[in-house]
């Protein structure tokens, strides 16, 4: 149970802080909103890895959980409960943010402002890079928890800064589901569920091919053959 509570809490914090910076832009404008958003998301992820990395692995992202499921590093029941916990945490975070800000404030809903095709490419590619980096750090076994937190947090901060103006740089289905459900704006939600998921799964398959069992404890040969 503590693992699921960790995933719920970690995703709640990520969505509340990350999208909270976007919502605060309507109240206290930032000089560079994209930089502020990137730091918020990256910092939140780094903190949650430090807080819950030894409890649940701090996935706080359904795409990452599905990646680990594909790699054989988590069983189906636990993966399902992780994903449910992450989505519920994200939804509660968005409704909480709605309650503490004005009703018409931007809750951080992700939209393909740079076009649908480019947004799909951004979400796929950035999540691929995120998942591959996570797998590399995990299989190397030479990095301390704090260095993993800093590396993953910095990567997400950079990706959010670069991709934010184009696709919203979600890289996380739960991060997009929360604001979409709370705001009722689900028209483009499919992009932010499908693209990150496919990006994470592709990273696992490539890592299994290039590193073998050093990357995946139980490579799924039927998927990569």
Buried (B, 14 or more C-beta within 10 A) or exposed (E): EEBBBBBBBBBBBBBBBBBBBBBBBEEEEEEEBBBBBBBBBBBBBBBBBBBBBEBBBBBBBBBBBBBBBBBBBBEEEBBEBBBBBBBBBBBBBBBBBBEEBEEEBBBBBBBBEBEEEBBBBBBBBBBBBBBBBBBBBBBEEEBEEEEBBBBBBBBBBBBBBBBBEBBBBBBBBBBBBBBBBBBEBEEBBEBBBBBBBBBBBBBBBBBBEEBEEBBBEEBBEEEBE
